[in-house]
Amino acid sequence: MSKLDTDISGLNEYIKKLDQSTDKLIETVKKQAMQDAEVLAGKQRANCPVVTGELRESIQSFCVQQGDMIEAGTRTNCEHAVYVEFGTGPVGSKNGHPLDSELGVVRKADSWRVNIPGVGYRYTEGQPANPFMYRGIKEMEETIKEHFGSAVKEVMK
């Protein structure tokens, strides 16, 4: 045997295991992502201001897979959810939402004139932001990272 010849026994079995680990990894991550999305939805429901419960009940978890891409999270179809999450500015709340700077939201100190159907013109300062969705994801951020890492380690054993 020359210096360039290499004898690798078990290479085919190793390659087969690597091929199978991709499918196993995707399934493991998908399962964990759905579990995390359900926990996240629970946290977001707990952070909701309760008036009628409509907003709280509208929060749903989801997990979809397209090829080897997995997307999981929460959503709501409640019409007023965006107004609760981000406020009805531009004054809304002096503190605003934690993502204001990223979203380009500028708040001002003046009231503004609005026409409320059936009521007439009024001056308003808006509803303060109450970021129930954002707080939930911030609470789960480190946990999601840990769970993803654990899933990868488990499959690659």
Protein Blocks (a to p, Z undefined) as FASTA:
>chain_A
ZZkbccdehklmmmmmmmmmmmmmmmmmmmmmmmmmmmmmmmmmmmpccfklmmmmmpcc
ddddehjaccdddddfbfklmmmmnopajnlpanlpaklmmnopacdfbdcddddehibp
cddebjadddfklmmmmmmmmmmmmmmmmmmmmmmZZ
